[in-house]
Amino acid sequence: MKIKLLVISALMLAFYSCQKEEMEVTNQTNENITTTSPLKDLLERVAQNPTSKDNVLDNSSCFSVQLPVTVIVNGQNIVVNSSSDYATVQAALDAFSNDDDIVNFVYPIKVILKNFQSVTLNGPDELDNLMDNCTEDDGFDEIDCISINYPFVINLYDVATQTPSTITINNNSELFNFLENIDGNKYITISYPISMVNTQGQSITITNNSQLENFIEDSLEDCDDHTNDPTANNAAFVNIITNGTWKIEYFFDESDKTAYYNGYNFSFNTNGSSIVVKNATTINGEWSAYIDGSLLKFDFNYQGDLLDKLEEDWRVIEFSDALIRLKKSDSDNDNEYLYFTRN
């Protein structure tokens, strides 16, 4: 009888533990990370192999070239032993105004992809093939001026099998590849607290998703090579958004509502007017971009109520020629997201 009671107790304890783990992942929906979560992309950029710093060599953010490497620029052989030698390559490219500005490698070379996989290339044709197979660049590079203190634990819940589990992440490679390959049937949560290193080299304790997301976003200007001058950023933003037409890539307001806006094409004109077209429907409105303290803000208003859910006072988190990331936060740390991508 005692043995039976012990077995039953053990089974109940195991059942309770699984249920508790499942509750941790699924009940705190604001802490879940899915394949479309903005935090997933931010974490991938923190964890990825840095690929943009050597663009003077390969003109690609798809991979980095493993050093040392020898290149030929305008007939000059240059041995690149470290990142400090990139300036020498750039100077050789800038030396003549009538040259082809091409960096030629002395093969074989080894390149490292974002997922830390290494590939040996034996000639320019293999390099061209690799570049042709690179995914489209959204203009947002790695975030490498902050880092994560490993290890930390991630809780998973498989919706299809209703199975909870955990995984320990030990380094950048493991985190990037885990996030890159997570499927849509899984919800994941980070087991907080975790620790990160800021741009001053200090360790910061992070206790929830909102704090982690804000920490990474607040570091973007320090990590980016672009200017931190809000006025200059505003001018650059206006120049980009008034060029061509845009569509909504992602809209999140309590849930993913991107599909509601499929087929809408947005034009933002330099005179502050905006036109939205979907099939035979045309909606007129107005937009503005302005500086609020140190923040770049963007808002718009349209006739009728078809687009009223989008009409917020948005903070511009990041922008490139291809993608604009907007965010709205309230006092309860409930976030809304709106991403425009160029047509």
C-alpha positions, 0 to 999 in steps of 0.5 A: 500500500505504501508503495502504491501511495508513493507511486501515485504521489510521484505521478501527481507531482510530475503531472503538477510540474508539467501543468505548472510549466505549461501555465508559465508558457501559455498563460502569460501571453505577454511573455510568450515569444512567437515566430512573428514577435518583434523581440524574436528578431531583435534577439536574433540580431543581438546573437547573430554572427556580425556580418556588416562590419566588413562590407568594404570587403564583400559588399554584403551583410549576408556573411563575413569574411574570415580573417586573415585574407588577401585582397587585390584593389587597383592592382595593390595586394593588401593583407587584411589581418584584422578589422583595423585593416578595413580602412586600408582597403577603403583608402585603396578604393578611394584612391582613384575616381575612375576605377571600378572599385572592386575588391578581388579576393585571393582564393580560397577564402572562408566566409561565416554566415549569420548562423555561424556556419563556415563555407569555403569558397574557391573562386569568384563564381562560388562567391557570386552564387552565395550572394545570389542565394542570400535572403533579401536584406531589410537594411537592419544590421546586427546589434553587436554593441550589447551582449547576453550573459549566458547561460539562460533557460527557455521554456517551450510549449508545443501547441500541437502535442501540448508538451512543455519542455525547457532548453538551456542556451549557452552561447550566441550560436545556440540562441540564433539557430534556436530562434531561426528554426523555431516553428509556428506551433511552439510558444517560448518564454525566457526564464527570467531574470537574465543578465545583459551587458550594456554599451558601457560594459555594465551587466544589467538585470532583465526581468521581463520581455518588455524590459528586454525589448526596451533595453535592446531598442534603446541601444540601437542608436549606440550600435548603429553607425548612423547619426544620433541627431534627431533632426538629421534622422527626421530628414532622412526618414521623410526622404525615405517614406516619401519615396515610392509606395508602402504596404503593411508587413506587420500590425500587432494590437493585442494580437497579430492583425496584419491580415486585415490590411493585406492589399492596402498600398500607402503613399506619403507625399512631401506636402503632408498628404497621404493616399491609400489604395486597395483595388477600387477603394481610395482613402485620403489622409494626412501624415506628419513626422516630428521630434518629441524630445529625443524621439522621432514620432510619426502619425497619420489620419485618414477619412472614414474608419477603415484605417482608424486602428492604425491612427496612433502617435507612433514612435519610429524605432528603426527605418531603412530604405526597405522597412520602417518599424513603428511602436506604441507603448502605453502605461501598462507596457502593452505594445502595439507594432506597425511595420511598413515595407516598401513595395 
